[in-house]
Amino acid sequence: METRKLQKVGYSTHCVSLPRKWVKEWRLKQGDLILLTPEGNGSLRLTPKSFTDISLEDKECIIDSDLCDEPGMLMRLVIANYVIGRDSYKIISSNRISSNHLEEIRVTTRRLIGLSIIEESSNQVIIQCSIDPAKFNIQTLIRRLSIIALTMLDEAMQTLTTSDPSFAKDAIGRENEVDMIYRLTTRLLTSAQEDRSVAEKIGLKDPLRILGDVMVSKYLELVADQVEGIARRVLDIEKHTNNIKCEDINEILDLSKLASRILQDAIDCFFTEDMIKANTVLETKSVMDIEERRFSSTIPNSNAIVQGLAMMSEKGAGIAEVAFDRSLRLRNEVCRIPA
C-alpha cells in the first residue's frame, strides 16, 4: 500500500499522483481517460477507460459445439456465461450443429430469464440476453425465492393431510422457477460486483452486501432442492395412507411447521438485520436438531422427509448467521465500537 500527498493545483483543483508501476501496467499515457467511481466506504475507484472497453468486449463469447462432446457440457456453458453476465453467445460448428445440441440449446434458453435465440442456421445459433437490471430489485428476488420455497413445503404437507397428490406435484413443478430466479439473481449480483452502476440499479447501495446476498440466494436454492425431494417422498407415502397412523403424520407436520418458521424468521431478520431475532433463529435450530434425533417412524420415506426438513432448517440457520454478522455493521448497545 502506498500513500500520496494531496496537492493543490490552481484555485480549486486538487490532485494525487498515480503510481508509476500502475500507469506502466495499463500502458497509460498523457491524455488517456480514467473513470472515477466513488464507493460507499469513502474510497475512490480509478478505472482506465481501456479496461471498460475490454469489459464491453467480454460481454460476447463464441462456443464451439464440436468440442462439447461430454453430456450436458453445452448446457452448462450457456448457463455459466449467463450467470457471469455475458449478453451474446454465438454457438458454432464446423459442419452442422447436432440435433441433440439444438435441443439442449432450446431447453436451456427456456430455463433462463431474458434469454432467447435470435438467429439460427445449420452451423450457427446466436443467443441474446435482454435483461435490463433496472427492472429487478435484488431484495424482491431474494424474497421471492423464500416465498416459493415456503409455498412448496406447504403444498407438500397438504398432500399428507388431504391425500391429494396434486399439491405435491405442484410443489415439484415450482422448483424450475426457483432455479430461474436463482440464476438471474446470481447474474445480477455478479454484474453488480464488476459495475457499480448495476449495483445501484438493482437497489444494492452497499457493495459489501453482495457476498451475503449471494450466500442467502444459494441457501434458498438449496432449500427448494430439499423441499422438492420432500414432495417426492410425500407422494410415495400418499400411496400407503391407509396404513399410516394419524400421530405419525401429525409429528411430521409439527416438524414441518418448525422448519418453516426457522426459514421465515431467518429471511425476516436478514432484511431487518435484527441481531436478537437472528440469535433466536439459531437457538430454534438446536430444537430442530433434537426433534430430528428423537423422531422414529415405520412409515416408508418418513425419516428421509424429516432429514430433509432438518437440512432445510440448517440452511435457514445459515441465513440467520449472515443476518447476525450484518447486524454488527449497525450501531447497537450490545456490541459497541469505541469512539
N, C-alpha and C positions, 0 to 999 in steps of 0.2 A: 504494500500500500504506500502510495506517495502522497505528500502534502504539497500544495502550491499556494502561494500568497495571492490574494485578490488585489488586482491593480486597477487604478482609476485611469481611464483614457478619455481626455476631453472633459466636457462639463458634466455629463450624466451617464457615461458608459463605463462599465466595469468589465474586466477580462481576466481569464486564467489561462496560462499557457498549457498546451497539450503535451503529454509525454512523447518524446521523440520516437520511442520504440513502437507505440501505438500508431502514430502517424505513418511510420515506415511500413508496419504490418498491413495497413489498409491502403497503402500506396496513395496517400493523400497529398495534394499539392495546393498551393495558394489559389484561392477562388473556388475550391470544392465546397459543396453544401454539406452541412452537418445538421441533423434534426435534433432538437432539444425537447425532451419529454419530462415534465415534472412528475415525480412519483409521490404517492400518498404519504410516505415516511419522511419527506423533506429532501430526498435525493433528487438529482437531476440526471437523466439518462441521455447520453450522447450517442447518436447512431449515424454513421456515414450514409449519405444518400445512396451510394453504390450498393450498400448492404440491402436497402429496401428494394432496389431494383432486382437483386438476386432473389429476394423473398418472393417477389411477384412471379418470377420465372419458376420458382419452386412450387407454384400452385398447379402446375401441369405435370403430367407424367405419362410415359408410354410403357405399357405392359405387354411383353412378348408371350402370347398364349402358347407358342410352341415349346416354351421352357416350363410351362405349368403342367407337367405330366403327373404330378402327385395328386391324389384325390383331395379336393377342397382347396387346393393352392390358389387357384384363380379367385375364388370367392373371398378368401382371406386377404388377398392382395387388394381387392376392391374395398373391402371393409376397412383395412388398415389405412389406405390412402384417404378414405372418407374421414376417419377418426382424427388423423393428424392435420386435417384442414385443407387438403387439396380439392380443387374445384373441377378440374377437367382430366379425364382419363381416356387415353386412346389405347384400345386393346387391338393388337395386330397379329397377323400370322403370315408367314412367308408363302403359304399356299391357300389354305381355306380354314377358317375357324370352325372347329368341330361342332357338331350338334350338341354334344354334352356340354361343351364350354358355353355355347349360346344359351342353353337352358340355365346354366349356372349364373350367367350374367343377368338374365331376366329375373330369376328368383332373387338374386342379391339386391338388385335395384329396387325391387318391391319391398324389401325389408329395411331400406334406409330412407329416412325422411328427406325430401328435397332432391333426390337423385333420379335421373331419367335418361333414357337412351335418346340421343338427338340425331344420330346418324348411324346407319348400318349398311355394310356391304359384305360380300363373301369373305373378305380377308381383313376387315376392319370394323370395329364398333367404337363409337365415341360416346362417352357418358359425361353428363354435365350435372354439377351440383348447383342448385339455385337458391340456397339458403341465405336469407338476409338476417344476420344476427340481431338486428334491431327489433325484429318481430318476436324474439324469445327472451323471457326473463328467467335467469338461472334458478332463482328460488321457486318460481312457479313450476319449472320442470322437475326439480327435486321433490317438491310437494306432491306433484302428480305421480311420480314413481311410488311414493309411500302409500298414496290413496289406492292405486291399482293393486299393490301387494296386499294391503289390508282387505280390500274387496275380494280378492282371490281366496284368502283364508276364510272369510265369512261365507263365501259360496261353497267352499269345500265342506265346511261344517254343516251347512244347510242340507247337504246331501245326506249326512249322518242322521239328522233329525227328521227329515221328510221322506227318506228313501227315494228321492227323486234325483237320478243321475245327471240331469241336465245342468244342475247348479255346478257340480264338479267339472263337467265338460266345459262350461263357460269359463271357469277359473283357468283351466288348462289353455284355453284359447287366448286368454289375455296375456300370456307370457310373451308372445311375439311383440305385443305393444310395448311391454317393458323393455325388451331388447332394443327396439327402435328409439325409444326416448332416451335410454341409457347411452346409446352410441351418439345420438345428437348432442346430449349433454357433454359427453367426453370431447366431441369435436369442438364445441363452443369454448370449453374450458382450456383446451389445448391452444386454440387460436388466441384466447384472451391472454395466455401466458406469453405469447410472442408479440401481441399487438395490444397496447393499452387502450386504443380506441374501441376494440372489440369488447374488452372488459367493461367499459363504460356503457356500451350499447346493451349488454345483457344484464345490466344492473349490478355489476361487481365493482364496487368503489375501491376496495382494498385488495390488491393482487395477492397479498399474503394469505387470503382466504381460499385461493384456488386449490391448494393441496387438500384442505379439509373438504371442499365441495366434491373433489374427485373421489376421495375416500368414501364419503357418505353415499354418493350415487352408485359406487361399486357395491357397497354393503346392501343397498336396496335391490340392486340387480340380482345379487346372490340370494337375498330373501325370497324374491319372486321365484328363483330356481327351486328353492326348498319347498315353497308352497305348491308349485306345480307338482313336485314329487308327492307331497301330501295328498293332493287332489287325486292323483292316480291311485294311490293306495286306498283312499276312501272309496273309490269306485270298486276296488276289489272287495272291500269289506261289505259294501252295499249288496253284493251278491249273496251274502250269508246273514242278512239281517234277522232272519227267523231264529237263529241260534245265538244271538247276542243279548247279553244281559243289559238292562237299562242303566245300571250303576256303572258299567264299564264305559258306555257311551258318554254318560254324564261326566265321568272323570276326564275323558279326552276333551270334552267341551270346556271344562273348567281350565285345563291346561292351555287350551287354545285362547281363551279369554285373557289369561295371564300373559301369554306371548304377544297377543295383540296389544295389550296395554303397555307392555315394555316398549314395543316398537313405536306406538303412537306418542307416548311420553318422550321417548328419545328424540323423535322428529320435532316435537314441540320445543324442547329445550335447546335443540340445535339452532332453531331460528331465534329464540329469545335469549340464548346464551345464559340461561339460568343455572348457576352453579349448584344450588340446593336441589333443584329438580333433577339435574343430571346425576347427582350423587344418589338420589332416591332410586333412580332407574337402575343404577349399578348394584345397589343393595337388593332390589327386587329380583335382579337376575340371579342372585345367590339362592333365592327362594325357588326359582325355576329349576336350578341345579338339584336341589334337594328333592323336589317333586318328581323330577325325571328319574332319579335313582330309586325312588320309592315305588314308582309305577310298575305294576305287574299285571299282565292280562294274557288270556289264552286266545284272544281274538287275532286271527291272521292279519299281519301287517300293522297291528296297533302299536307295537313297540317302535316300528320304523316311523310311524306318524309322530309319536312322542319325541323321538330323536330329532325329527325334522323341526318340530316346534322348539326344541332346545337350541338347535343351531340357528333358527330364526331369532331367538332371544339373544343369542351370542352376538349376532350382527347388530341388533338393537343396542346392546351394551357398547359395541364399538362406536356407534353413532353418539351415544351419550358421552363417551370418553373424548371424542372430538369436541363436543359441546362444552365439556368441562374445561378442556385445555383453552378453548377460545374465550371462555369467561374470564380467564386471567388477564386478558388484554383490556378488560374494563376495570374501572375503579371500584373497589369494594372494600368493606370493612374487615373481611376475613383474611385477605392477603393483600397487605399494603406495600407499596414501593416507597422507600424513604425519599423525602424531598431533597 
